[in-house]
Amino acid sequence: MRVAAIIVAAGRGERFGGLKQFAQVNGESITARSVRNARSVASFIVAVVPESYDGDGEGADETVCGGSQRSDSVRAGLSRCDDYDVVLVHDAARPLASPALFARVLDPVAKGASAAIPGLPVTDTVKQTMQMDDQIIVERTVAREHLVTVQTPQAFRRDVLVRAHEGNPQATDDAGLVERLGERVVVVDGERFNVKITEFADLEYVTQGVQ
């Protein structure tokens, strides 16, 4: 079984105020750390970067330019993974995802599942809201027993992921596209410290968590 990984690092970082994926933590870029952790299971890694990128590849085997939307960027990376059986997709902005988590999402796919994703149980009460005049009001309380919040890395059979991206659809994560095919997506335990860097305060948290 040949495993490739796509590290999505093409974002513009508008909420962060810059290209967060190339911020330095302990002498290593956020993307380089994500590449290094993915290397624990993948024999080939492609980093999807902005058109303006002029770096050294962040440790990836290949770099490609991403698109205007996340799904476009994943497709750019996927086009370089034709020779692989399993493809992992990981957001570079989650540099604390451990090698153990990469192995955990890979395991169900190696055993025949179409896809596997890490999830955490929802512990807060969840309300569905609606706009009424100039106020946001509660429409209903959502039962949380079967809800999870989803992280990356996510693992896929390559042929399934290719089918999911046919027609160039857009989605916030690739598992959502696979779900549309009617394929089964397995949920494994995520990691609470596997935060996504969105704002500058998140970078401070990650800096404290990096050894």
Backbone as ProteinMPNN parsed JSONL, in Angstrom:
{"seq_chain_A": "MRVAAIIVAAGRGERFGGLKQFAQVNGESITARSVRNARSVASFIVAVVPESYDGDGEGADETVCGGSQRSDSVRAGLSRCDDYDVVLVHDAARPLASPALFARVLDPVAKGASAAIPGLPVTDTVKQTMQMDDQIIVERTVAREHLVTVQTPQAFRRDVLVRAHEGNPQATDDAGLVERLGERVVVVDGERFNVKITEFADLEYVTQGVQ", "coords_chain_A": {"N_chain_A": [[0.847, -1.198, 0.0], [0.699, 2.083, -1.009], [1.286, 5.282, 0.212], [0.367, 8.652, 0.09], [0.598, 12.149, 0.924], [-1.184, 15.183, 1.096], [-0.425, 18.397, 1.837], [-2.108, 21.108, 2.72], [-1.465, 24.321, 2.093], [-2.103, 26.789, 1.06], [-3.557, 28.973, 1.77], [-4.715, 32.397, 2.341], [-4.623, 33.637, 4.773], [-6.262, 35.668, 5.941], [-7.71, 36.337, 8.301], [-5.727, 35.97, 10.133], [-3.859, 37.807, 9.415], [-1.761, 37.549, 7.679], [0.477, 35.182, 6.014], [-0.029, 32.62, 7.695], [0.727, 29.961, 7.619], [3.394, 29.844, 7.139], [4.625, 30.928, 9.26], [7.133, 31.044, 11.799], [8.06, 28.651, 14.201], [9.984, 27.798, 16.808], [12.211, 27.776, 15.061], [11.259, 26.472, 12.819], [8.995, 26.266, 10.135], [5.389, 26.483, 10.258], [4.178, 24.939, 8.258], [6.296, 23.232, 7.539], [6.554, 21.703, 9.848], [4.118, 20.324, 9.818], [4.475, 18.865, 7.474], [6.605, 17.255, 8.283], [5.435, 15.669, 10.307], [3.524, 14.301, 8.805], [5.178, 12.766, 7.296], [5.661, 10.545, 8.77], [3.936, 8.537, 8.008], [3.581, 8.717, 5.274], [4.995, 8.18, 2.059], [5.332, 9.936, 0.042], [5.025, 13.398, -0.299], [3.147, 16.213, -1.073], [3.167, 19.651, -1.059], [0.817, 22.189, -1.076], [0.884, 25.373, -2.18], [0.775, 29.049, -1.996], [0.604, 31.162, -4.961], [2.509, 33.104, -4.737], [4.585, 31.974, -3.36], [7.968, 31.466, -2.465], [9.708, 29.746, -1.254], [11.671, 26.952, 0.067], [10.357, 24.57, -0.188], [9.569, 23.418, 2.2], [10.216, 20.918, 3.157], [8.708, 19.094, 1.762], [8.175, 16.7, -0.918], [7.399, 17.698, -3.305], [6.112, 20.784, -4.59], [3.105, 22.537, -5.359], [1.083, 25.047, -6.891], [-1.76, 26.409, -5.309], [-5.392, 26.863, -5.536], [-8.14, 29.236, -5.738], [-10.014, 28.465, -3.859], [-10.325, 26.146, -1.089], [-10.9, 23.467, -1.911], [-10.085, 23.539, -4.562], [-7.361, 23.734, -4.213], [-6.786, 21.284, -2.981], [-7.358, 19.572, -5.109], [-5.317, 20.31, -6.847], [-3.098, 19.275, -5.499], [-3.851, 16.586, -5.455], [-3.626, 15.848, -8.089], [-1.017, 15.161, -8.351], [-0.708, 12.714, -7.254], [-1.104, 10.248, -8.499], [0.072, 7.697, -8.476], [-0.457, 6.413, -6.111], [-2.068, 4.579, -3.445], [-3.486, 5.357, -1.198], [-4.479, 8.505, 0.037], [-3.674, 11.121, 2.162], [-5.097, 14.064, 3.478], [-4.188, 17.116, 4.757], [-4.436, 20.022, 6.741], [-2.078, 22.521, 6.685], [-2.049, 24.359, 8.717], [-2.52, 23.063, 11.083], [-0.344, 22.208, 12.99], [0.179, 20.664, 15.237], [-0.851, 18.147, 15.033], [-0.326, 14.83, 15.741], [2.143, 12.253, 14.913], [0.967, 9.857, 15.711], [-1.758, 10.367, 15.347], [-1.899, 10.638, 12.571], [-1.331, 7.977, 11.895], [-3.54, 6.777, 13.045], [-5.786, 7.654, 11.538], [-5.112, 6.575, 9.123], [-5.258, 3.807, 9.468], [-8.02, 2.598, 9.351], [-8.557, 2.925, 6.602], [-6.503, 1.529, 5.416], [-7.422, -0.931, 6.072], [-9.576, -1.23, 4.447], [-11.669, 0.668, 4.466], [-13.4, 3.474, 2.96], [-12.788, 6.074, 3.705], [-11.397, 7.977, 6.434], [-11.65, 10.003, 9.322], [-10.566, 12.324, 11.879], [-12.298, 12.993, 14.887], [-13.846, 14.961, 17.481], [-15.873, 14.682, 20.395], [-18.746, 16.767, 20.86], [-18.947, 18.99, 23.472], [-20.169, 21.242, 24.479], [-23.417, 22.804, 24.845], [-25.495, 22.939, 22.013], [-26.988, 25.258, 19.895], [-29.34, 25.886, 17.37], [-29.754, 28.673, 15.335], [-31.624, 31.577, 14.166], [-32.239, 34.408, 12.039], [-34.145, 37.14, 13.049], [-35.782, 39.935, 12.323], [-33.811, 42.433, 13.632], [-32.379, 40.8, 15.268], [-30.685, 37.874, 16.48], [-32.061, 34.823, 17.113], [-32.845, 31.877, 19.091], [-33.655, 28.946, 17.459], [-33.867, 26.184, 17.86], [-32.717, 23.648, 20.163], [-29.992, 21.567, 19.62], [-29.544, 18.104, 19.682], [-26.667, 16.738, 21.096], [-25.458, 14.285, 21.296], [-24.589, 12.657, 19.2], [-22.875, 14.213, 17.78], [-19.859, 15.474, 16.359], [-16.861, 17.412, 16.26], [-14.725, 18.1, 13.551], [-11.451, 17.293, 12.389], [-8.264, 17.604, 10.668], [-5.487, 15.385, 10.068], [-7.121, 13.803, 7.244], [-7.941, 10.678, 5.834], [-8.02, 8.864, 2.752], [-9.101, 6.448, 0.342], [-7.486, 6.647, -2.706], [-8.819, 6.459, -5.209], [-11.464, 6.865, -4.495], [-11.404, 9.471, -3.48], [-10.695, 10.867, -5.785], [-12.999, 10.444, -7.37], [-14.807, 11.808, -5.77], [-14.071, 14.42, -6.18], [-14.718, 14.933, -8.774], [-16.014, 17.031, -11.295], [-15.355, 19.318, -10.016], [-16.281, 20.219, -7.34], [-17.041, 22.219, -4.367], [-16.156, 22.328, -0.925], [-16.017, 22.402, 2.682], [-14.511, 20.449, 3.859], [-12.852, 17.454, 2.746], [-14.014, 15.054, 3.366], [-16.718, 15.636, 3.401], [-17.317, 15.753, 0.685], [-16.888, 13.108, -0.05], [-18.871, 11.883, 1.425], [-21.113, 12.646, -0.05], [-21.039, 10.866, -2.12], [-22.089, 8.652, -1.037], [-20.408, 6.979, 0.27], [-18.888, 5.245, 3.036], [-17.696, 6.939, 5.851], [-15.325, 6.692, 8.26], [-15.009, 7.526, 11.695], [-12.414, 8.423, 13.797], [-10.703, 8.78, 16.97], [-9.985, 12.137, 17.641], [-7.567, 14.743, 18.448], [-7.307, 16.848, 21.192], [-5.487, 18.914, 21.397], [-4.918, 19.467, 18.811], [-5.141, 21.974, 17.327], [-6.36, 24.421, 14.976], [-4.592, 26.94, 13.448], [-5.847, 30.063, 13.359], [-6.141, 32.681, 14.252], [-3.862, 35.146, 15.659], [-3.487, 34.573, 18.355], [-3.788, 31.841, 18.412], [-1.417, 30.959, 17.327], [0.343, 31.553, 19.388], [-0.528, 29.685, 21.266], [0.136, 27.302, 19.941], [2.908, 27.59, 19.838], [3.571, 27.239, 22.5], [2.928, 24.584, 22.714], [4.699, 23.172, 21.111], [7.508, 21.165, 21.174]], "CA_chain_A": [[0.0, 0.0, 0.0], [1.502, 3.294, -1.139], [0.578, 6.375, 0.873], [0.798, 10.022, -0.186], [-0.057, 13.163, 1.747], [-1.322, 16.536, 0.571], [-0.414, 19.398, 2.894], [-2.766, 22.28, 2.138], [-0.813, 25.505, 2.669], [-2.284, 27.823, 0.038], [-4.465, 30.001, 2.259], [-4.251, 33.79, 2.36], [-4.451, 34.054, 6.165], [-6.863, 36.995, 6.106], [-8.027, 36.587, 9.715], [-4.468, 35.966, 10.873], [-3.105, 39.002, 9.063], [-0.582, 37.174, 6.904], [0.559, 33.766, 5.663], [0.216, 31.936, 8.962], [1.3, 28.636, 7.411], [4.853, 29.939, 7.055], [5.146, 31.501, 10.499], [8.183, 30.221, 12.382], [7.946, 28.189, 15.579], [11.211, 27.076, 17.17], [13.089, 27.626, 13.918], [10.641, 25.623, 11.804], [7.71, 26.835, 9.729], [4.191, 25.698, 10.569], [4.003, 23.949, 7.195], [7.375, 22.241, 7.622], [6.24, 20.774, 10.932], [3.038, 19.46, 9.344], [5.093, 17.928, 6.529], [7.414, 16.292, 9.046], [4.559, 14.714, 10.975], [2.918, 13.456, 7.777], [6.225, 11.859, 6.804], [5.648, 9.329, 9.587], [3.143, 7.497, 7.35], [3.512, 8.923, 3.832], [6.264, 8.101, 1.34], [5.374, 11.071, -0.878], [4.273, 14.532, 0.234], [3.058, 17.405, -1.91], [2.681, 20.834, -0.355], [0.089, 23.098, -1.966], [1.328, 26.676, -1.682], [0.275, 30.188, -2.775], [1.384, 31.5, -6.158], [3.619, 33.986, -4.357], [5.555, 31.237, -2.553], [9.329, 31.41, -2.993], [10.497, 29.021, -0.273], [12.474, 25.791, -0.316], [9.532, 23.371, -0.232], [9.141, 23.06, 3.561], [10.471, 19.501, 3.403], [7.866, 18.255, 0.91], [8.825, 16.166, -2.113], [6.991, 18.523, -4.438], [5.169, 21.857, -4.289], [2.256, 22.993, -6.458], [0.296, 26.228, -6.53], [-3.154, 26.138, -5.018], [-6.417, 27.641, -6.209], [-8.802, 30.285, -4.968], [-10.76, 27.814, -2.789], [-9.612, 25.007, -0.516], [-11.062, 22.267, -2.736], [-9.229, 23.7, -5.737], [-5.997, 23.431, -3.778], [-6.676, 19.832, -2.79], [-7.289, 18.957, -6.433], [-3.974, 20.542, -7.377], [-2.235, 18.28, -4.874], [-4.281, 15.239, -5.834], [-3.156, 15.578, -9.445], [0.358, 14.663, -8.26], [-0.726, 11.492, -6.433], [-1.683, 9.171, -9.304], [0.706, 6.397, -8.255], [-0.625, 6.04, -4.704], [-3.318, 3.903, -3.104], [-4.158, 6.12, -0.141], [-4.058, 9.9, 0.109], [-4.065, 11.883, 3.341], [-5.199, 15.509, 3.272], [-3.971, 17.752, 6.054], [-4.253, 21.467, 6.744], [-0.78, 22.899, 7.249], [-2.266, 25.193, 9.906], [-2.687, 22.196, 12.267], [0.993, 21.626, 13.134], [0.309, 19.802, 16.414], [-1.356, 16.791, 14.767], [0.797, 13.952, 16.045], [2.3, 11.065, 14.065], [-0.011, 8.841, 16.122], [-3.036, 10.688, 14.728], [-1.782, 10.254, 11.163], [-1.454, 6.525, 11.832], [-4.9, 6.396, 13.449], [-6.732, 7.829, 10.428], [-4.712, 5.69, 8.035], [-5.551, 2.404, 9.771], [-9.265, 2.07, 8.772], [-8.471, 2.903, 5.142], [-5.632, 0.393, 5.106], [-8.216, -2.147, 6.277], [-10.642, -1.315, 3.46], [-12.645, 1.757, 4.501], [-13.218, 4.484, 1.912], [-12.224, 7.293, 4.282], [-11.39, 8.075, 7.894], [-11.402, 11.367, 9.78], [-10.533, 12.456, 13.331], [-13.376, 13.807, 15.434], [-13.955, 15.134, 18.932], [-17.259, 14.861, 20.83], [-19.17, 18.121, 21.213], [-19.234, 19.029, 24.907], [-21.033, 22.391, 24.764], [-24.768, 22.777, 24.315], [-25.522, 23.495, 20.656], [-28.246, 25.896, 19.528], [-29.536, 26.349, 15.999], [-30.32, 30.009, 15.435], [-32.165, 32.185, 12.963], [-32.326, 35.865, 12.077], [-35.489, 37.695, 13.102], [-35.619, 41.393, 12.341], [-32.415, 42.798, 13.864], [-31.854, 39.944, 16.328], [-30.488, 36.444, 16.268], [-32.79, 34.115, 18.166], [-32.712, 30.419, 19.087], [-34.712, 28.194, 16.791], [-33.999, 24.92, 18.572], [-31.518, 23.064, 20.742], [-29.61, 20.385, 18.849], [-29.008, 17.003, 20.488], [-25.235, 16.679, 20.812], [-24.919, 12.958, 21.587], [-23.95, 12.05, 18.038], [-22.157, 15.256, 17.065], [-18.417, 15.605, 16.554], [-16.146, 18.412, 15.47], [-13.84, 17.337, 12.678], [-10.109, 17.818, 12.198], [-7.404, 16.886, 9.737], [-5.508, 14.787, 8.739], [-8.163, 12.892, 6.815], [-7.364, 9.663, 4.946], [-8.955, 8.424, 1.719], [-8.679, 5.695, -0.833], [-7.276, 7.662, -3.742], [-9.842, 6.396, -6.247], [-12.686, 7.461, -3.948], [-11.209, 10.922, -3.408], [-10.751, 11.367, -7.157], [-14.412, 10.487, -7.758], [-15.479, 12.845, -4.983], [-13.703, 15.736, -6.706], [-15.141, 15.092, -10.168], [-16.915, 18.158, -11.468], [-14.791, 20.463, -9.283], [-17.159, 20.743, -6.284], [-16.422, 22.93, -3.259], [-16.606, 21.884, 0.397], [-15.099, 22.819, 3.742], [-13.538, 19.365, 4.023], [-12.983, 16.456, 1.688], [-14.934, 14.009, 3.807], [-18.055, 16.033, 2.977], [-17.484, 15.36, -0.719], [-16.981, 11.646, -0.078], [-20.205, 11.553, 1.938], [-22.082, 12.829, -1.13], [-21.001, 9.665, -2.954], [-22.698, 7.54, -0.31], [-19.359, 6.14, 0.841], [-18.807, 5.277, 4.491], [-16.565, 7.668, 6.417], [-15.079, 6.239, 9.628], [-14.518, 8.558, 12.611], [-11.496, 7.961, 14.842], [-10.496, 9.792, 18.009], [-9.116, 13.263, 17.339], [-6.697, 15.201, 19.526], [-7.778, 18.165, 21.643], [-4.462, 19.935, 21.174], [-4.729, 19.6, 17.363], [-5.867, 23.198, 16.987], [-6.072, 25.053, 13.697], [-4.189, 28.331, 13.628], [-6.71, 30.985, 12.631], [-5.791, 34.019, 14.712], [-2.505, 35.2, 16.217], [-3.479, 33.91, 19.66], [-3.621, 30.41, 18.177], [0.008, 30.725, 17.126], [0.957, 31.55, 20.713], [-0.863, 28.388, 21.863], [0.947, 26.281, 19.271], [4.296, 27.77, 20.247], [3.703, 26.628, 23.816], [2.769, 23.128, 22.599], [5.773, 22.585, 20.328], [8.719, 20.847, 21.949]], "C_chain_A": [[0.88, 1.244, 0.0], [0.677, 4.486, -0.653], [1.215, 7.707, 0.507], [0.06, 10.961, 0.748], [-0.054, 14.498, 1.023], [-1.375, 17.478, 1.757], [-0.933, 20.703, 2.291], [-2.246, 23.536, 2.834], [-0.947, 26.698, 1.727], [-3.155, 28.976, 0.499], [-3.844, 31.386, 2.297], [-4.088, 34.341, 3.769], [-5.063, 35.399, 6.484], [-7.183, 37.312, 7.563], [-6.762, 36.665, 10.568], [-3.671, 37.237, 10.615], [-1.84, 38.715, 8.285], [-0.591, 35.684, 6.635], [0.968, 32.955, 6.892], [0.957, 30.615, 8.775], [2.82, 28.646, 7.298], [5.459, 30.674, 8.25], [6.13, 30.513, 11.128], [7.878, 29.895, 13.847], [9.169, 27.339, 15.886], [12.087, 26.774, 15.955], [12.546, 26.796, 12.78], [9.308, 26.244, 11.414], [6.567, 25.898, 10.122], [4.003, 24.596, 9.532], [5.059, 22.857, 7.272], [7.109, 21.228, 8.732], [5.129, 19.812, 10.518], [3.56, 18.431, 8.348], [5.859, 16.848, 7.285], [6.543, 15.248, 9.742], [3.881, 13.775, 9.979], [3.904, 12.416, 7.255], [6.256, 10.555, 7.592], [4.851, 8.2, 8.936], [3.192, 7.578, 5.831], [4.894, 8.86, 3.191], [6.415, 9.221, 0.319], [4.494, 12.179, -0.319], [4.323, 15.681, -0.761], [2.479, 18.531, -1.067], [2.028, 21.769, -1.374], [0.255, 24.503, -1.406], [0.713, 27.807, -2.511], [1.155, 30.459, -3.994], [2.606, 32.338, -5.816], [4.74, 33.261, -3.618], [6.92, 31.19, -3.226], [10.267, 30.687, -2.03], [11.192, 27.803, -0.844], [11.692, 24.482, -0.331], [9.062, 22.861, 1.111], [9.326, 21.578, 3.877], [9.629, 18.56, 2.572], [8.66, 17.755, -0.293], [8.526, 17.016, -3.342], [6.097, 19.645, -3.925], [4.387, 22.192, -5.551], [1.489, 24.213, -5.967], [-1.165, 25.839, -6.334], [-4.093, 27.034, -5.799], [-7.047, 28.656, -5.276], [-9.597, 29.728, -3.794], [-10.004, 26.581, -2.314], [-9.699, 23.768, -1.407], [-10.232, 22.34, -4.008], [-7.791, 23.337, -5.394], [-5.796, 21.938, -3.566], [-6.575, 19.135, -4.141], [-5.92, 19.154, -7.085], [-2.99, 19.537, -6.792], [-2.557, 16.87, -5.327], [-3.792, 14.872, -7.229], [-1.736, 15.033, -9.461], [0.435, 13.3, -7.572], [-1.253, 10.272, -7.181], [-1.146, 7.793, -8.96], [0.483, 5.843, -6.848], [-2.007, 5.46, -4.445], [-4.161, 4.709, -2.13], [-3.587, 7.532, -0.13], [-4.569, 10.5, 1.408], [-4.092, 13.355, 2.979], [-5.121, 16.165, 4.635], [-3.784, 19.248, 5.879], [-2.925, 21.798, 7.405], [-0.932, 23.655, 8.551], [-2.633, 24.385, 11.146], [-1.351, 21.497, 12.546], [1.163, 20.702, 14.335], [-0.324, 18.424, 16.221], [-0.187, 15.815, 14.885], [0.95, 12.84, 15.008], [1.31, 9.964, 14.431], [-1.377, 9.095, 15.497], [-3.008, 10.355, 13.241], [-1.954, 8.747, 11.009], [-2.883, 6.078, 12.127], [-5.905, 6.574, 12.312], [-6.382, 6.909, 9.255], [-5.212, 4.267, 8.236], [-6.869, 1.899, 9.179], [-9.226, 1.981, 7.251], [-7.575, 1.761, 4.688], [-6.383, -0.926, 5.229], [-9.441, -2.209, 5.364], [-11.677, -0.222, 3.468], [-12.355, 2.75, 3.385], [-12.512, 5.726, 2.436], [-12.257, 7.199, 5.793], [-10.994, 9.489, 8.288], [-11.316, 11.384, 11.301], [-11.65, 13.377, 13.811], [-13.324, 13.869, 16.946], [-15.412, 15.307, 19.306], [-17.549, 16.322, 21.164], [-19.563, 18.117, 22.689], [-20.122, 20.213, 25.299], [-22.451, 22.14, 24.247], [-24.793, 23.511, 22.973], [-26.917, 24.029, 20.353], [-28.245, 26.203, 18.029], [-30.277, 27.674, 16.059], [-30.905, 30.47, 14.102], [-32.213, 33.696, 13.146], [-33.786, 36.283, 12.105], [-35.374, 39.19, 13.323], [-34.136, 41.718, 12.556], [-31.776, 41.954, 14.955], [-31.614, 38.527, 15.819], [-31.149, 35.718, 17.422], [-32.589, 32.611, 18.02], [-33.922, 29.805, 18.409], [-34.956, 26.857, 17.473], [-32.664, 24.538, 19.184], [-31.24, 21.75, 20.036], [-29.043, 19.327, 19.792], [-27.549, 16.777, 20.107], [-24.638, 15.275, 20.923], [-24.158, 12.356, 20.417], [-23.205, 13.082, 17.187], [-20.668, 15.208, 17.376], [-17.924, 16.819, 15.774], [-14.997, 17.691, 14.768], [-12.521, 18.072, 12.461], [-9.481, 17.228, 10.929], [-6.187, 16.42, 10.534], [-6.725, 13.891, 8.515], [-7.562, 11.948, 5.782], [-8.434, 9.131, 3.996], [-8.303, 7.394, 0.8], [-8.579, 6.687, -1.981], [-8.384, 7.649, -4.789], [-11.152, 7.018, -5.778], [-12.561, 8.983, -3.911], [-11.247, 11.55, -4.804], [-12.199, 11.473, -7.626], [-15.146, 11.61, -7.044], [-15.215, 14.238, -5.545], [-14.093, 15.937, -8.171], [-16.176, 16.203, -10.283], [-16.495, 19.397, -10.709], [-15.736, 21.053, -8.238], [-16.352, 21.472, -5.216], [-16.996, 22.401, -1.942], [-15.585, 22.342, 1.426], [-14.135, 21.705, 4.126], [-13.848, 18.278, 3.003], [-13.907, 15.316, 2.078], [-16.371, 14.339, 3.398], [-18.331, 15.656, 1.533], [-17.631, 13.846, -0.848], [-18.35, 11.193, 0.424], [-21.262, 11.66, 0.841], [-22.125, 11.634, -2.072], [-21.731, 8.497, -2.313], [-21.681, 6.592, 0.281], [-19.324, 6.3, 2.361], [-17.534, 5.986, 4.938], [-16.439, 7.282, 7.893], [-14.534, 7.407, 10.463], [-13.622, 7.908, 13.662], [-11.309, 9.094, 15.848], [-9.544, 10.882, 17.522], [-8.254, 13.613, 18.539], [-7.086, 16.627, 19.912], [-6.752, 19.268, 21.414], [-4.21, 20.178, 19.683], [-5.515, 20.809, 16.852], [-5.459, 23.69, 15.604], [-5.734, 26.517, 13.949], [-5.048, 29.212, 12.733], [-6.353, 32.424, 12.961], [-4.418, 33.974, 15.399], [-2.42, 34.497, 17.567], [-3.306, 32.399, 19.518], [-2.156, 30.063, 17.977], [0.739, 30.688, 18.461], [0.698, 30.224, 21.418], [0.007, 27.287, 21.266], [2.4, 26.38, 19.693], [4.548, 27.128, 21.611], [3.652, 25.107, 23.728], [3.867, 22.44, 21.841], [6.997, 22.37, 21.206], [9.943, 20.937, 21.046]], "O_chain_A": [[1.702, 1.436, 0.896], [-0.472, 4.67, -1.053], [2.431, 7.878, 0.597], [-0.982, 10.607, 1.3], [0.942, 14.893, 0.418], [-2.272, 17.374, 2.594], [-0.272, 21.32, 1.455], [-2.541, 23.784, 4.003], [-0.033, 27.515, 1.608], [-3.466, 29.869, -0.29], [-2.623, 31.539, 2.288], [-3.483, 35.397, 3.952], [-4.47, 36.195, 7.212], [-6.953, 38.433, 8.016], [-6.735, 37.343, 11.596], [-2.91, 37.693, 11.469], [-0.938, 39.552, 8.235], [-1.548, 34.992, 6.982], [2.142, 32.649, 7.098], [1.718, 30.192, 9.646], [3.461, 27.597, 7.352], [6.645, 31.0, 8.256], [5.974, 29.299, 11.0], [7.486, 30.767, 14.622], [9.363, 26.281, 15.287], [12.633, 25.678, 15.823], [13.289, 26.446, 11.863], [8.565, 26.703, 12.282], [6.755, 24.694, 10.293], [3.704, 23.454, 9.881], [4.748, 21.681, 7.089], [7.4, 20.042, 8.581], [5.188, 18.622, 10.828], [3.148, 17.271, 8.368], [5.764, 15.665, 6.958], [6.888, 14.066, 9.758], [3.684, 12.594, 10.269], [3.514, 11.329, 6.829], [6.82, 9.564, 7.127], [5.057, 7.031, 9.265], [2.873, 6.597, 5.159], [5.854, 9.421, 3.72], [7.505, 9.434, -0.212], [3.358, 11.935, 0.087], [5.392, 16.071, -1.231], [1.43, 18.378, -0.441], [2.62, 22.094, -2.403], [-0.181, 24.79, -0.291], [0.191, 27.565, -3.599], [2.308, 30.033, -4.045], [3.618, 32.289, -6.516], [5.751, 33.879, -3.284], [7.018, 30.907, -4.42], [11.464, 30.969, -1.986], [11.295, 27.632, -2.058], [12.277, 23.408, -0.468], [8.232, 21.953, 1.164], [8.663, 21.044, 4.766], [9.805, 17.345, 2.656], [9.695, 18.323, -0.641], [9.304, 17.046, -4.295], [5.398, 19.47, -2.927], [4.917, 22.141, -6.66], [1.275, 24.383, -4.766], [-1.725, 25.049, -7.094], [-3.666, 27.854, -6.612], [-6.557, 28.905, -4.175], [-9.835, 30.446, -2.823], [-9.159, 26.038, -3.026], [-8.694, 23.094, -1.636], [-9.729, 21.321, -4.482], [-7.092, 22.708, -6.188], [-4.756, 21.389, -3.929], [-5.787, 18.203, -4.297], [-5.427, 18.273, -7.787], [-2.142, 19.007, -7.51], [-1.661, 16.058, -5.556], [-3.568, 13.696, -7.515], [-1.292, 14.497, -10.476], [1.529, 12.789, -7.334], [-1.794, 9.355, -6.562], [-1.856, 6.803, -9.14], [1.165, 4.903, -6.44], [-2.98, 5.793, -5.122], [-5.387, 4.74, -2.225], [-2.38, 7.733, -0.269], [-5.756, 10.402, 1.721], [-3.219, 13.841, 2.261], [-5.873, 15.83, 5.549], [-3.066, 19.694, 4.984], [-2.673, 21.405, 8.544], [-0.046, 23.605, 9.404], [-3.019, 24.964, 12.162], [-1.252, 20.286, 12.348], [2.184, 20.023, 14.446], [-0.333, 17.616, 17.151], [0.825, 15.966, 14.2], [-0.005, 12.517, 14.301], [0.861, 9.219, 13.56], [-2.084, 8.148, 15.151], [-3.991, 9.843, 12.705], [-2.643, 8.289, 10.097], [-3.377, 5.119, 11.534], [-6.787, 5.733, 12.136], [-7.26, 6.514, 8.487], [-5.554, 3.591, 7.266], [-6.859, 0.844, 8.544], [-9.8, 1.06, 6.671], [-7.86, 1.102, 3.688], [-6.036, -1.913, 4.58], [-10.256, -3.124, 5.482], [-12.506, -0.17, 2.56], [-11.222, 2.862, 2.917], [-11.736, 6.358, 1.72], [-13.041, 6.443, 6.365], [-10.119, 10.097, 7.673], [-11.93, 10.542, 11.956], [-11.911, 14.417, 13.205], [-12.827, 12.957, 17.607], [-16.137, 16.014, 18.605], [-16.688, 17.026, 21.691], [-20.414, 17.332, 23.106], [-20.76, 20.18, 26.351], [-22.651, 21.355, 23.32], [-24.186, 24.572, 22.823], [-27.911, 23.325, 20.535], [-27.264, 26.718, 17.493], [-31.294, 27.797, 16.741], [-30.709, 29.841, 13.062], [-32.225, 34.197, 14.271], [-34.579, 35.832, 11.277], [-34.926, 39.648, 14.375], [-33.296, 41.322, 11.749], [-30.748, 42.338, 15.513], [-32.247, 38.059, 14.872], [-30.83, 35.972, 18.583], [-32.209, 32.13, 16.953], [-35.066, 30.109, 18.747], [-36.1, 26.44, 17.648], [-31.614, 25.036, 18.778], [-32.135, 20.921, 19.871], [-28.166, 19.619, 20.605], [-27.23, 16.638, 18.926], [-23.447, 15.088, 20.673], [-23.188, 11.624, 20.617], [-22.94, 12.845, 16.008], [-20.265, 14.936, 18.507], [-18.504, 17.197, 14.756], [-14.379, 16.786, 15.329], [-12.479, 19.298, 12.362], [-10.111, 16.447, 10.216], [-5.881, 17.002, 11.575], [-7.278, 13.309, 9.447], [-6.762, 12.369, 4.946], [-9.594, 8.968, 4.373], [-7.107, 7.463, 0.517], [-9.495, 7.481, -2.199], [-8.843, 8.709, -5.215], [-11.87, 7.63, -6.57], [-13.499, 9.697, -4.266], [-11.777, 12.648, -4.975], [-12.585, 12.483, -8.215], [-15.998, 12.28, -7.628], [-16.046, 15.134, -5.401], [-13.827, 16.993, -8.744], [-17.095, 16.3, -9.47], [-17.186, 20.415, -10.744], [-15.975, 22.26, -8.241], [-15.127, 21.357, -5.166], [-18.178, 22.067, -1.861], [-14.436, 22.633, 1.092], [-13.06, 21.975, 4.661], [-14.955, 18.196, 2.472], [-14.515, 14.683, 1.215], [-17.152, 13.44, 3.086], [-19.452, 15.282, 1.191], [-18.414, 13.363, -1.666], [-18.92, 10.233, -0.094], [-22.2, 10.863, 0.801], [-23.13, 11.41, -2.747], [-21.968, 7.475, -2.957], [-22.041, 5.512, 0.749], [-19.682, 7.348, 2.899], [-16.438, 5.677, 4.47], [-17.354, 7.525, 8.68], [-13.7, 8.179, 9.99], [-14.026, 6.959, 14.334], [-11.714, 10.229, 15.599], [-8.443, 10.595, 17.052], [-8.213, 12.877, 19.524], [-7.182, 17.505, 19.054], [-7.118, 20.432, 21.253], [-3.374, 21.009, 19.329], [-6.435, 20.671, 16.046], [-4.359, 23.41, 15.128], [-6.499, 27.241, 14.586], [-4.985, 29.122, 11.507], [-6.273, 33.278, 12.077], [-3.887, 32.899, 15.681], [-1.398, 33.892, 17.889], [-2.743, 31.75, 20.401], [-1.699, 29.002, 18.403], [1.652, 29.884, 18.649], [1.582, 29.691, 22.089], [0.545, 26.447, 21.987], [3.058, 25.358, 19.887], [5.607, 26.547, 21.847], [4.249, 24.412, 24.551], [3.973, 21.215, 21.912], [7.458, 23.284, 21.891], [11.064, 20.708, 21.501]]}, "name": "protein", "num_of_chains": 1, "seq": "MRVAAIIVAAGRGERFGGLKQFAQVNGESITARSVRNARSVASFIVAVVPESYDGDGEGADETVCGGSQRSDSVRAGLSRCDDYDVVLVHDAARPLASPALFARVLDPVAKGASAAIPGLPVTDTVKQTMQMDDQIIVERTVAREHLVTVQTPQAFRRDVLVRAHEGNPQATDDAGLVERLGERVVVVDGERFNVKITEFADLEYVTQGVQ"}
